[in-house]
Amino acid sequence: MTGVDQLKLEGRALRARARDGAAAIPAVLAALDAHGVKAASVTLARPSLDDVYLRHAGRAFNQADTEHKEVAS
């Protein structure tokens, strides 16, 4: 699916990452519909600063702070 780079199924929720979420929603819904899956609702959310940091650094801010304190001790 063009523009969607990550799909994750969490229970009954499907989470997707896309560069342009608003533009990707119709394609995601069409793909689900083509497979007989009906969406009950759709939510579009921008990632928080912590989400972005976690994705690129591989750990959350609070983990980095804890590790820094352990090294400093």
Secondary structure, DSSP 8 states (H G I E B T S, - for coil): -TTEEEEEEETTEEEEEESSHHHHHHHHHHHHHHTT---S--------HHHHHHHHHSS-HHHHHHHHHHHH-
